[in-house]
C-alpha cells in the first residue's frame, strides 16, 4: 500500500470521518473503543497522525485509564508522539470535530470503507506489476490475487466467527530450541552488522542437521533433521559451506533455496510476497525439514515496503501460515537501526514493527561493551517461553582446522534482556566507571581527581552524581584530634 502521508497519494480517505471517529472514541471510550475495534484498527486510518491518536486512545482504554484530553496528551507526550500528531491544538480540534459521540460505529464504517478501497486499489496496482513481470505465471498471479481479495473483503458479511473452545484440541508448544525457537512459528534474530548473526544461524542449522545438543542443553541430542537456507548476502561455495563444515554440519541434510524457476525455464529471485508456495514445496522436498532460515529477510520482500505495517503484515501472514501448516521453525534475520529515541530494543529493529509483531520469539544480538570480543543473544520478546528465559553469550572461536572460525558458546546464562544489554551508557554510567577505575589503586584527593576528570571530558557535577553508585566516599583529612588539616580525599568504600 502506498505511504499514507505521501504527497502524491490519491487514495480514498475521509478526513472528517477520521476526526469524528477519534473524537467519539475520546468522549465515549468505554462503549466506543470495543465497538470500533470490531471493525478497524490503527492501520485503517489514512493519516499517520490520526493512527497515532487511535493507538493512544486504545492503549489508555486497554490499561483501564479513563480517556480524556488530559490523559491522552500525557500518553502521547510519554511516547514522544505529541508533536507528531499536531500538538495540543490538534487534540482540541479532534475533540470539537465529533458531531455525535454515540455514532462512533458509523464513523468507523466509513473509515473501514475507505481503507478497503485503498487496499483494493493497491492490489490492482501490484497485480498489474505482476502481469508485466515475466517471472510470474498467470496462474500464480490469479491465485495470489484471489487470496488477497478474499483477505481484503472476507466473505462479504461482517460479524464474529466463533470457535467453541470445547471443540479445540489443546496442544503443547513444540520447540526446535527449547524456550528459544518454537516450531511452526516465526522467530526473528536482529543485530548490527559484523556481530556474527550469520555464524549464529549456521550454527543453529548445523545442530539441527546433526541432532547435536543445544548450547544450554549440551547433553540432549535429538533426531537429525533437514534445513532450508535462503541467504542473499553470502556465497554458498566460499562462505556458507565452509562455515557449516567448521560447525560440524551434516551437509546432506541442508539445502539452499537459490531462486525460483518460472515459465520458459527462467530463474527469478525468491520473493516472500509471491513465492511462499514455492518455499512450502521446498520444505516438502527436504527430508524431515524442521528449519527455514531467511538471511536477511529484507532481501526477500520484493516490492513490499518494509516500513508499512499493512504490507509487512500481509507478506508475513503467508509465511506464518506456511510455518503453521508444515510445523517448521522459520528464523528471519534482520538488522537494527542506529540508535533512536526509544530505549526499547524492539523499536530498533529495521523496518516496520510488524516484523516483531509477527514473530513469536524475537532475539537481539549485541556486543558486550565490557568485552568487545563477546556477543550477547538476548531476549526481546518471548510470547511462548517461560518468563525467566535468559540470554546466552558467544564469541567467534579461532579455527581448529583451516581458516574459518565458528561459534563458541558460553555455558552460563546471561541474566537480563535486550533492553538492558543495548542501553546506551549515560554520562553518569561513564562517570561511575571512571571513579572505579582511577580509585582502584587507592584514595585520591579531590583536586587530583577533578583534574583527571577534566582531562577525560567528564564534568565534576556528573562525577558527584556518580559517587554513590560507584561505591565511593569523600572524607576530609583531619589530625588525630579531629582538626581539619587538608582537603577532601575520595576512596572506594572497600578501601579502608
N, C-alpha and C positions, 0 to 999 in steps of 0.2 A: 504494500500500500504506500502511495506517495506520502512524504512527510506532511503532517497535518498543518504545520506552520510555514510551508514553502510558499513563497510569494506568487509562484505561478499556478498554484492549485486552483482548479475549478470544481473540486469535489463538492457534492451536495452537502450542505450543512445549514443549520438554522440557529444563528447566534441568540435570537430571542428565546427560543425553546431551551437552549442550554442554560442561559442565565436564569430563566424562570424555574427550571428544574433544580438548580443549585439553591436558589432562594427558598423553594419549597422544602428541600432537604434540611436547610438550616433551621427553618421555623417549626418544622414538624418531624424532626429526625426519628423519634420512636416509631412513628407509623410509616413515614415516607421511605426511610432507608431500606428496611426489609422488603417493601413492595417494589421499590426501584431495582434492587439487586436481582429480582427475578427476571428482569428484562435486559438490563445493560450492566456494564462495568465501566471503569475509567477509560478504557481504550475506545469506547464508542463515542466519546466526546471529541469533537473535531479540533478544538483549540487546546493546546498543551496546558495553558494556564487554567482552563476550566477543569481539565483532567486532574491537575494537582489539587484544586479545591475539592473536587469529588472525593479523591483518596483521603484527604484530611478529614472530611466530614465522616466518611465511613470508618476511619481509624478511631475517631473520637467515640462514635456510637458503639463500635465493637468493644472498646475499652470501658464502656459504661460511664463515660464522661458526658454530661449534658452539653448539647451543641448550641452555641450562640456565637455572636461575633467576637466576644472576648476569648472564649476557649479556642475558637477556630484560628484567630490571629496568633495566639500563643503557640498552637500546634505548628502552624506554618513557619513562625519565627524559629522554633526549635529545630525544624527541619531545613532551615536555610532557604525556604521557598517563598517567603512573604513578598519580597520584591519581584520575584519571577512571575507571580500571579497578578501583579499590578499594585501591590501595597494596600494599606487600609482603605484608601479611597475606592479601589476596585471592589473590595468586600462590601463596602457600603452600597455601591451601585447594584451589586448582586442582590443584596437584601431588599432593595427598593424595586427590583425588577419583577418580583413574583406577583402575578395578578391574583392568584388564589392558592394558598398553601395546601389545600386539600386536593389539588389537581396534579400532584407530583407524577402519578402514573401516566396521565395524559401527556405530560411533557416528556416523560421517559420514552413513551411510544413514538413520539415524533423524533427524538434523538436516535432511537433504535432504527427507525425507518431510514433516516439519512445515512447512518453508519452502514446499513445493509446495502444501500445504493453505492456507497463508496467501495465496499468490498466487491460488489458485482462488477463495477467499472474497472477496478484494479485487476480482477480475474480476467476480464475481457482483454485488457492490455497485455497481461502476461501470456494469455493463450495466443494472441496474435504474434507475440515474440517467439513462442514455441513453434508455431506453424512456419515461421521463417527460418527456423533453426533445423538444418538437415540432419542433425544428430538425434532428433526426436522423431519417432514414428507417429503417424496419425492416430494409431490405436492407443499409444501411450498418452498422447495429448488428450484424446477424448476421455479416457479413463480418469486421468488426473482432473480434468475439468468437471466431470460428473461428480467425482468425490468431493471436490471443493465446493461445488454448488450445493450439494447435499449438506455440507458442513455449514455453509452460509445460511441456507434457508430452512434447514431442518425438514420436517415433514409437512410444512405449511400451516401448522397449528401451534398455538402457544399453550403451555401448561406443563405440569410436572410429569416426569417419567419416573415411576416408583418401582422399587425392587423391595419386596418383602424380605426382611433380613432373616426371617426364619428359613427362607429358601436358599440363603447364601451359605455355601460350604466354607467354614473357616480354614485358613491356610497359614502356615508359619512362613515368615520371611526366609527365603533361601539366600545364601551368601556365597559369592565367589571367594572373597577375602573377608572372613567373619568380622562383622561390625564396621567394615570399611567400604567394601564394594558389593552391593546387592545384585542378585541375579534378576533378570527380567526388568531392569530399571536402567536409568541413565545416571552415570557418575561423572562429575566434572572435576578435572585437575587443572588449576590455574597457577601461573607463576611467571616471574620475569624471565626474559631470555638469558641463557647461559647458566641456568641453575641445574641442568640435568634432567629436565622433565621427560625428554625422550629416552634417556637412560632408564629413568624410573618406569615408564610404561613398558619398555622392552624387558626390564627385569620382571615385571608382573607377567608379561606374555610368556617369558621363559619358564616361570614357575608353573603356570597353567599347563604348558606343553609337556612338562616332565612330572607334574604332580608333587613337586618339592614343597616343603613346608613354608609357610609364610614367615616373614621376619619376626613377628611377635608370637609365632607358633611353630618353631623350627622342627619339632618332633612329630608334627601331624601331617603326614603325607596323604595325598588323595589320588584319585584316579587321574592319569594324564588326559588332557582334553585338547580340543582344537582351538585355533585362534585365527581371526581375520584382521589384517592390519591395513589401514589407509594412512599413508604417510606422504604428505605433499612436500616436505622440506628436506628429507634425507633420501639419498640414493640407496637402493636396495643392495647393490653389489659392494660398494666401498664403505657403507656406513651401517645399514641395518643388519645385514647378515654377520659382519664381523662383531658387532656389539652383542647380537644374540648368541653367537658362538662363545664369546668371552663370558657370557652369563650362564653358559651350560645348557642352552635351549635344545629341544628336540625339533630341528628344522623341518622334519617331515610332517609335523602337526601344525605348522604355521604357514598361512598363505597371505599374499599381498594382493589387495584389490587395486589394480593399477589404472584401469579405465573400464569403460562400458562399450561393448561392441553394438553398433546400431546398423540400420539398413545400409546395404551396399558394402558391408564388411568394414565400414569406417569405425574409428575409435573416437570416443568422446570422453571428456573428463567427467568423473563421477560428480553428481550434483544432488545434495540431500533434498532439495526442493522438488525433484522429479524422479530420482532413481532409487528410492528406498526399496522398491520392489526388487531391484537388482541386488541390493545388499541382502535382502531376505533370501534370495536364491543362492547367493554366495554362502550364507550361513548354512543353508540346507546341504550344499555340496561338500563343505568341510566336515569331515567325520568328527562327531562329538563336539561340535563347536560350542564353547561357553563364553567366549570373549571377543568383542569387537573393539578395536582402538581406532579413533579418528584423531589424527595429529597433524596440524591443528584443525579444529572444527571450522575456523574462519575461512580456510582454503576450499571448503566443500559446500559453501552456501549458495553458489551460483548468483542469481540476481537478487536473492534475499538481502534486504537491508538489515545488517546485524544490529542496528541501533533502534529499530522499530519493533516494539513488543509484539504487535499483532502478526507481523511477518515471521519473526523468530518462533513464536508460539505455534503457528501453523506448520512451519517446517519441522520443528522438533516433535510435534504431536505425532507425525507419521513415524518418526524414529522411535518414539516411546511405545507406540502401538506395536511396531515390529519387535522391540525388545520384549514386551509383554507376551506377545503371541509365541515367540520362539524360546523364551526363557533365557536368552543370552544376556550377559552383562555388557553394557555399552559404556566405554570410557572415552569421554571427549577431553581434549587438551585445549586450553585457551591461555591467553596472556593476561597480564594485569596492566591497568592504566598507570601512568606515572603519578603517584601521589593522589591529590584531590582533596577536597574539603572534608569529606566524610572519613571518620576514623575506622569505619566498619569495612572489613576485608571484602564482604560480599558486594559492596558498591564499587570496588576497584576492578572487578572482572570486566574485561574488554567487551564492549557491545551492550546490548540490552540486558536488563535484569531478568528477562525471560529465560536466559541460559541457566542461571542459578535456580530459577523457579521450576524449570522442567526437570532438573536433576534431583534425585532423592538423596544423594550424597555429594557434597562439594568439599574439595580439599585444596588448600593453598600450599604451594612450595615456595619457601622463602629462605633467605640466607640468615644464618645465626650471626648477629653482629658481634658477638663475643668471640667467635671463631669463624673467620671468613671462609674456611675450607669446609665447614659443616653446613648441611642443608636440613631444613625442618619441613616435614609434611604434617601440616596442622589442620584440624577440622574447622570448616567454615559453617557447614550446615549438614546435620545428620538426622534426617526425618525418621529413619527406621532403626537406628542403632541405639544402644544404651547411652544415657546422658553422660556417663563418665568415661566415654571413649577418649583416650589420649592421643596425642600426636606421636610421631616417630622421627628419628634423626638418621641421616645417612651422609656418606661422603663418597667421592669417586676414588676408588682404591687403585693404586698403581697396578698395571697388568702383570699377572703371574707369567704369562706367555705372550709373545707378540708385542703389539704396541697399543692395544685397545683396553682402556680401563673398564671397570664395571662397578656396580653399586655395592657399597659395603654398609650394611645396616648396623645400627647400634641396638643392643638387646633391650636396654632400659627405655621405657616410655617417656615421652616428654609431656609434662603437665601443661594445661592451658589450652588456648585456642588460637586461631589465626589472627584475631584482633590483637591479642597480646603480643604475638610474635612479630606482627607487622607495624606495630605502633611506632611512629617516628619519635626518636628521642627528643625531649624538650630541653630547653635551656637549663632547667633545674636538674634533669637527668644527667646532663653533661657536667654540671657543677658537682653533683654527688660523686660521679666517677673521678673527677679532678681531685676532690678532697681526699677520697680514699686512696688515691694513688700517691699524692705528694706527702701525705701524713703516715704512709705505711711504715716508714723508717723511723718515725718518732715525731715529737711535737715540733711546731714551727711558730715563730712569732707572727702576729697578725700583720706586721709591716712586711716581712718577707713573703708571707702568704699572699698578701694583696698584690705585691709586685709580680709574683709568679702568675696570679690570675690575670693581671693586666697583660702580661706577655702572651697569654693564650687567648686573649679576647673575651674573657669571662668577667662580667660585671660583678662588682663587690656586693651589690644588693642581691644578686642571684646567688652568690656564694653563701650569704647569710640565710637565704631562704632554704638552701640545701643542707644546712648544718645538721638539723635534727635527723633528716632522712639518712644522711651519711653516717650517723652514729658518732658525731663529733661534739666535743665540749670545748668551750673557750674559758680559760681560767686566768685571772690576773696574778702576776707574780708578786709574792709577798715574802717578808722576812719571817723568822721564827716566831716573832711576837705578833704577827699579823699585819705589820705595817706594809703598805703598798710600796714596792721598790722598782717596779718596771711596768711594761705594757702587758698586753694580753698574749697568752700562749694557746694555740689550738692543738688539740690532740684527739686521736681516735679513742673512744671510750675504753677499748680493751688494752690500750697502752697506759699502764699506771706505773 
